[in-house]
């Protein structure tokens, strides 16, 4: 039998008889090398069985699976900013996002033209950075972002201004000092429908620390107070973060500020209209007791806890402003201090006989004490009490034959139990 034909089968492949094909010394060396080269390049799944002759030209022209000199070039990182670079009226109700493709972020900084910066955080793979807060309205922002191994890139966008806005006017005034009964009251210029969002944006903190909770009296009024009166010497901070908070559909807040107030001494005055006296207690000690007169049987005085909300050395009091027709009009009532929005005052009185004070209740609902015309006589009770008082002092009226004043009538939320007060919070 002659020499075996050149086969594409590996030399270790058994032939049909089961024996190994021999490596004949007569086979040319170039032939063996050619076969090995082909076998190294051709996948095993395409190898043919023995018995047919292989075309030698196929072996010598076989193409390798991959070119040994070709290499894949890495893609450069690509950074995307949302809102897009150059946007003129970007939204301000969503956070800023920076994303990178084909890379990782090494640094991101977002700065507004008002000097503010937006903090943020990366995702686990550092392919995305998202701001912790939304951008402010009406502000131009510059975003500087850098991917690992690449130069920093910048983008700018400007947020649009809101259509309708609201603000909150607060009591007491910034940097003022008040008595222990002064709540923090915020009155809004537009009705608030999303009370939770607005209340969450307002915080009141105290030093020494005490829990302070908000209570909604209406869609335009939110008051804050602790469970008990403030401690004397307390420092209160009101933080308003209303800017771009949507209080109602399409209506946004504009304020972002902190204001502080101080609490002075603790003065609590108790008016007993059965005894027709008022006892003034300051920091636990009795300061004075004054004879007074209160509302008569037809014009009873509100009972309950009331807070001094306004003070006038002299003011005009006219009955028509409180629904009493033309019963009185006094242009120079001395030492008047407001207790309710509806018109209850504690004030000096120069037109009644001195026997009235401590003797009978004859007023149209106010509490008054002896005073003189002109408000300059330092010896009379009206002057003395006025000088000893301040905004936020507490005046308690009892035995008046009248129901308790509405907590929303003035700064008089202390008439609500703590459970009822906290129930009025949107949070």
URCORZI-V782128 format. One record per backbone hydrogen bond with DSSP energy under -0.5 kcal/mol. NH is the residue of the N-H (numbers start at 1). CO is the residue of the C=O. E is the energy in kcal/mol with one decimal. If there is no record, write none. Layout:
NH&CO&E  NH&CO&E
//
This chain:
13&10&-2.2  15&19&-2.4  18&15&-1.9  21&13&-0.7  24&22&-1.1  27&24&-1.6  32&28&-1.5  33&29&-2.2  34&30&-2.2  35&31&-2.2  36&32&-2.3  37&33&-2.2  38&34&-2.2  39&35&-2.7  40&36&-1.9  41&37&-0.9  41&38&-0.9  42&38&-2.4  46&43&-1.7  47&44&-1.3  52&49&-0.6  54&6&-1.2  56&54&-0.7  58&55&-1.1  59&55&-0.9  60&56&-1.4  61&57&-1.1  62&59&-0.7  70&67&-0.8  78&101&-2.4  80&99&-3.1  82&97&-2.9  86&156&-3.9  87&84&-2.0  90&158&-2.8  96&133&-0.5  97&82&-2.6  98&129&-2.7  99&80&-2.8  100&127&-2.3  101&78&-2.6  105&126&-3.5  106&146&-3.1  107&146&-1.6  109&144&-2.2  111&142&-2.3  112&116&-3.2  113&140&-2.0  115&112&-1.9  118&110&-2.1  119&117&-0.6  121&130&-2.0  123&128&-2.1  126&123&-1.6  129&98&-2.9  130&121&-2.4  131&96&-2.5  132&119&-2.9  133&119&-0.6  135&94&-0.8  138&160&-1.4  139&136&-0.6  141&157&-3.3  142&111&-2.6  143&155&-3.6  144&109&-2.9  144&142&-0.5  145&143&-0.5  145&153&-2.9  146&107&-2.5  148&104&-2.7  150&147&-2.1  153&145&-3.5  155&143&-2.0  157&141&-1.8  158&87&-2.6  159&139&-2.6  160&90&-2.7  164&250&-1.2  166&252&-1.7  169&167&-0.5  169&187&-3.2  171&185&-2.2  175&260&-3.3  176&173&-1.7  178&262&-2.6  179&391&-2.8  180&265&-0.6  181&392&-2.1  182&179&-1.6  183&181&-0.6  184&224&-2.2  185&171&-2.5  185&183&-0.7  186&222&-2.7  187&169&-3.1  188&220&-2.8  189&167&-2.0  192&219&-2.4  193&191&-0.5  193&247&-2.1  194&247&-2.9  195&193&-1.2  198&194&-1.8  199&195&-3.1  200&196&-2.4  201&197&-0.9  202&199&-1.4  203&239&-1.9  205&237&-2.2  207&235&-2.1  213&225&-2.0  215&223&-2.5  216&424&-2.5  217&215&-0.6  217&221&-1.7  218&221&-1.4  221&218&-0.8  222&186&-2.6  223&215&-2.5  224&184&-2.6  225&213&-1.6  230&180&-1.9  233&263&-1.2  233&264&-1.1  234&231&-1.7  235&207&-2.7  236&234&-0.5  236&261&-2.7  237&205&-2.6  238&259&-3.3  239&203&-2.9  239&237&-0.6  240&238&-0.6  240&257&-3.2  241&201&-2.5  241&239&-0.6  242&255&-1.2  243&255&-2.1  244&253&-2.8  245&242&-2.6  246&244&-0.5  247&245&-1.2  247&251&-1.4  248&251&-1.3  251&248&-2.6  252&164&-2.5  252&250&-0.5  253&242&-0.6  253&245&-2.1  254&166&-1.0  257&240&-1.9  259&238&-2.6  261&236&-2.6  262&176&-2.7  263&234&-2.4  264&178&-3.2  267&265&-0.8  268&266&-0.5  268&281&-2.7  269&394&-2.7  270&279&-2.5  271&269&-0.5  271&396&-3.8  272&270&-0.6  272&277&-2.8  273&271&-0.7  273&398&-2.2  276&272&-1.7  277&272&-1.7  278&290&-2.5  279&270&-2.4  280&278&-0.5  280&288&-3.3  281&268&-2.5  281&279&-0.6  282&285&-3.1  283&266&-3.3  285&282&-2.2  287&280&-3.6  288&280&-1.3  290&278&-2.8  292&276&-2.1  293&368&-2.0  296&363&-2.3  299&296&-0.7  303&403&-2.1  304&397&-2.7  306&304&-0.5  306&395&-2.5  307&339&-0.5  308&393&-2.4  309&338&-2.1  310&338&-0.6  312&336&-3.0  315&333&-1.6  317&330&-3.0  319&328&-2.8  321&318&-1.5  322&319&-1.6  323&320&-1.0  324&319&-2.5  327&324&-1.4  330&317&-3.0  331&329&-0.6  333&315&-2.6  333&330&-0.5  335&313&-3.1  336&312&-1.9  337&346&-1.8  338&310&-1.9  339&344&-3.4  340&344&-1.5  343&340&-0.9  346&337&-2.3  347&367&-2.1  348&334&-2.6  349&369&-1.9  356&353&-1.9  357&353&-0.5  357&354&-0.5  358&292&-2.3  358&356&-0.5  359&356&-1.8  360&356&-2.3  362&360&-0.7  363&294&-2.8  367&345&-2.3  368&293&-2.3  369&347&-1.6  371&349&-1.8  375&372&-1.5  378&376&-0.8  380&377&-0.9  382&370&-2.7  384&380&-2.1  385&381&-2.9  386&382&-1.8  387&383&-2.5  388&384&-1.4  389&385&-0.6  389&386&-1.1  392&308&-2.6  393&390&-1.8  394&267&-1.6  395&306&-3.3  396&269&-3.2  397&304&-2.5  398&271&-2.5  405&303&-2.6  409&406&-2.2  410&408&-1.5  412&407&-0.9  412&410&-0.9  415&412&-1.5  416&413&-1.9  421&417&-2.7  422&418&-2.6  423&419&-1.4  424&420&-0.6  424&421&-1.5  425&422&-1.6
//
